[in-house]
Amino acid sequence: MIVQDFYIPEYDWKVRVYYAVTTYWKYEILHELKRIGCRGEQLERAARSLSEGNPDTGLTYSDFYGRETLMVISLTSTPEQFQNSWDHEKGHLCRHISQAFGIDPFGEEAQYLSGYVGQKMFPVAKKFLCEHCRKELVRR
């Protein structure tokens, strides 16, 4: 598993991303979800997902008041599946920030936000987009 933290200064928003997650990391991630306010059915759903350990899945939870997001991308079966999971979870993050700030999801600001998030995640995400790089991660 790789953990990446980044900050979006324009919205004073903190993001933590867990990549290549397996069931081994369930309790650490659940602890972090609780820390940022995840409770009830959302926490139960996250616990189920993390316990099942299915590949090609993910989750994103945001604390709108604390301006913080936790994103999980499980192990993926192919680079294409990683791209799909990455886009999906990145989309949730961007929609959460858009909702919190009243950003028009069809406007330019939303697209610039998505591009910014993609650039922040790229240094880690690129390791999962290349089959050669993915094999190197497994060897470590």
C-alpha positions as CSV (number, residue, x, y, z in Angstrom):
1,M,0.0,0.0,0.0
2,I,1.1,3.6,-0.7
3,V,-0.3,6.6,1.1
4,Q,-0.3,10.0,-0.4
5,D,-1.3,13.2,1.3
6,F,-1.8,16.5,-0.6
7,Y,-3.5,19.8,-0.1
8,I,-5.7,21.9,-2.3
9,P,-4.9,25.5,-1.2
10,E,-7.7,27.2,-3.2
11,Y,-10.3,25.4,-1.1
12,D,-8.2,24.8,2.1
13,W,-8.9,21.0,1.6
14,K,-6.7,18.1,2.7
15,V,-6.7,14.8,0.9
16,R,-5.3,11.4,2.0
17,V,-5.2,8.7,-0.7
18,Y,-4.6,5.0,0.0
19,Y,-3.5,3.1,-3.1
20,A,-3.3,-0.7,-3.6
21,V,-5.3,-1.4,-0.5
22,T,-5.8,-5.0,0.8
23,T,-7.8,-6.2,3.8
24,Y,-4.6,-5.9,5.9
25,W,-5.1,-2.1,6.1
26,K,-8.8,-2.3,7.1
27,Y,-8.4,-1.1,10.7
28,E,-6.0,1.7,9.9
29,I,-8.4,3.1,7.2
30,L,-11.4,2.7,9.4
31,H,-9.7,4.6,12.2
32,E,-8.9,7.4,9.8
33,L,-12.5,7.4,8.5
34,K,-13.8,7.7,12.1
35,R,-11.3,10.5,12.8
36,I,-12.7,12.6,10.0
37,G,-16.3,12.0,11.1
38,C,-17.5,8.9,9.1
39,R,-20.2,7.2,11.1
40,G,-23.3,5.0,10.8
41,E,-24.3,3.3,7.5
42,Q,-21.4,5.0,5.6
43,L,-18.8,3.5,8.1
44,E,-20.5,0.1,8.0
45,R,-20.5,0.1,4.2
46,A,-16.8,1.1,4.2
47,A,-16.0,-1.7,6.7
48,R,-17.8,-4.3,4.5
49,S,-16.0,-3.1,1.4
50,L,-12.6,-3.2,3.2
51,S,-13.3,-6.6,4.7
52,E,-14.3,-8.2,1.4
53,G,-11.0,-7.2,-0.2
54,N,-12.4,-7.2,-3.8
55,P,-10.0,-5.8,-6.4
56,D,-11.0,-2.9,-8.7
57,T,-13.0,-1.1,-6.0
58,G,-12.6,2.0,-3.9
59,L,-14.3,4.5,-1.7
60,T,-14.2,8.2,-1.0
61,Y,-15.4,9.9,2.1
62,S,-15.3,13.7,2.8
63,D,-15.8,15.8,5.9
64,F,-17.3,18.9,4.4
65,Y,-16.9,21.0,7.6
66,G,-13.3,19.9,8.3
67,R,-12.5,20.1,4.5
68,E,-10.8,16.7,4.4
69,T,-11.2,13.7,2.2
70,L,-10.0,10.1,2.5
71,M,-9.9,8.1,-0.7
72,V,-9.2,4.4,-1.1
73,I,-8.2,2.6,-4.3
74,S,-8.0,-1.2,-3.8
75,L,-5.5,-3.4,-5.7
76,T,-6.5,-3.4,-9.3
77,S,-6.3,-6.2,-11.8
78,T,-5.0,-4.2,-14.8
79,P,-3.7,-0.7,-15.6
80,E,-7.1,0.0,-17.3
81,Q,-8.9,-1.0,-14.1
82,F,-6.7,1.3,-12.1
83,Q,-7.5,4.2,-14.5
84,N,-11.2,3.4,-14.0
85,S,-11.0,3.3,-10.2
86,W,-8.8,6.4,-10.1
87,D,-11.2,8.4,-12.3
88,H,-14.2,7.2,-10.3
89,E,-12.8,8.1,-6.9
90,K,-11.3,11.4,-8.1
91,G,-14.7,12.3,-9.5
92,H,-16.2,11.8,-6.0
93,L,-13.6,14.0,-4.4
94,C,-14.2,16.8,-7.0
95,R,-18.0,16.5,-6.6
96,H,-17.7,16.8,-2.8
97,I,-15.6,19.9,-3.1
98,S,-17.9,21.3,-5.8
99,Q,-20.9,20.7,-3.5
100,A,-19.2,22.3,-0.5
101,F,-18.3,25.4,-2.4
102,G,-21.3,25.7,-4.8
103,I,-19.2,25.1,-7.9
104,D,-21.2,24.5,-11.1
105,P,-20.3,20.9,-12.1
106,F,-20.6,21.9,-15.8
107,G,-18.4,24.9,-15.5
108,E,-14.7,25.6,-16.0
109,E,-13.9,25.8,-12.2
110,A,-15.0,22.2,-11.8
111,Q,-12.8,21.1,-14.7
112,Y,-9.8,23.0,-13.4
113,L,-10.3,21.4,-10.0
114,S,-10.4,17.9,-11.6
115,G,-7.2,18.7,-13.5
116,Y,-5.4,20.0,-10.4
117,V,-6.4,16.9,-8.4
118,G,-5.2,14.7,-11.3
119,Q,-1.8,16.5,-11.3
120,K,-1.4,16.1,-7.5
121,M,-2.2,12.4,-7.7
122,F,-0.2,11.6,-10.8
123,P,3.3,11.1,-9.2
124,V,1.9,8.1,-7.4
125,A,-0.9,7.1,-9.8
126,K,1.5,6.7,-12.7
127,K,3.1,3.7,-11.0
128,F,-0.2,1.8,-11.4
129,L,-0.8,2.9,-15.0
130,C,2.2,1.2,-16.5
131,E,2.3,-2.6,-16.4
132,H,6.1,-2.6,-16.1
133,C,5.9,-0.2,-13.1
134,R,3.1,-2.3,-11.5
135,K,5.3,-5.4,-11.6
136,E,8.2,-3.5,-10.0
137,L,5.8,-2.5,-7.1
138,V,5.0,-6.1,-6.5
139,R,8.7,-7.1,-6.3
140,R,9.4,-4.6,-3.5
